[in-house]
């Protein structure tokens, strides 16, 4: 575990982030007492193309949309709401 003062953390944050990404424990202290811990966030692995598939599905079949925007505007004009 590596400890750094607030001043050291302020002046060397990019380096401390790199240390955390490498798996090291980084603790920031104020007046010699630990006040914060810096660690990497591990995101869930995704399968290649999963984001594209999700977006494609939403584009083709919008959830909860009863009408397209064109149909909605046409109905509004026909009802005299616009």
C-alpha positions in Angstrom: 0.0 0.0 0.0 1.4 3.4 -1.0 0.4 6.5 0.9 0.6 10.1 -0.5 -0.2 13.4 1.1 -3.0 15.5 -0.4 -0.3 17.9 -1.8 1.5 14.9 -3.5 -1.8 13.6 -4.9 -2.6 17.0 -6.3 0.7 17.4 -8.0 1.0 13.8 -9.2 -2.6 12.6 -9.8 -1.9 11.1 -13.3 0.9 9.1 -11.9 -1.2 7.9 -9.0 -4.0 6.9 -11.4 -1.5 4.8 -13.3 -0.4 3.1 -10.1 -4.1 2.3 -9.3 -4.7 1.0 -12.8 -1.7 -1.3 -12.3 -3.4 -2.8 -9.2 -1.6 -1.0 -6.5 -3.4 0.4 -3.4 -3.1 4.2 -3.3 -4.1 5.9 -0.1 -4.2 9.7 0.2 -3.6 11.2 3.7 -4.2 14.5 5.3 -2.0 15.4 8.3 -0.8 11.8 8.3 -4.3 10.2 8.5 -5.8 8.2 5.6 -8.8 10.1 4.1 -9.2 8.6 0.6 -8.4 5.5 -1.4 -7.7 5.5 -5.1 -8.4 2.4 -7.0 -9.2 1.3 -10.6 -12.8 0.6 -11.6 -13.1 -2.8 -13.3 -15.8 -2.8 -15.9 -17.7 -5.9 -16.8 -16.4 -7.5 -20.0 -18.7 -7.1 -23.0 -18.9 -9.3 -26.0 -17.8 -7.6 -29.3 -20.7 -6.0 -31.0 -23.0 -6.1 -27.9 -23.4 -2.4 -27.8 -24.2 -2.2 -31.5 -26.8 -5.0 -31.2 -28.5 -3.1 -28.3 -28.6 0.2 -30.3 -29.8 -1.6 -33.4 -32.7 -3.3 -31.5 -33.7 0.1 -30.0 -33.6 1.8 -33.3 -35.7 -0.8 -35.1 -38.3 -1.3 -32.3 -38.5 1.6 -29.9 -39.7 0.4 -26.5 -43.2 1.8 -25.6 -43.6 3.8 -28.8 -47.1 3.3 -30.1 -46.6 5.7 -33.0 -43.7 7.1 -35.0 -43.0 10.8 -34.7 -44.5 11.4 -38.2 -47.7 9.7 -37.2 -47.9 11.6 -34.0 -47.4 15.0 -35.8 -50.0 14.0 -38.4 -52.5 13.2 -35.7 -51.8 16.5 -33.9 -52.3 18.5 -37.1 -55.5 16.7 -38.0 -56.9 17.2 -34.5 -56.0 20.9 -34.7 -53.7 20.8 -31.7 -50.8 22.4 -33.6 
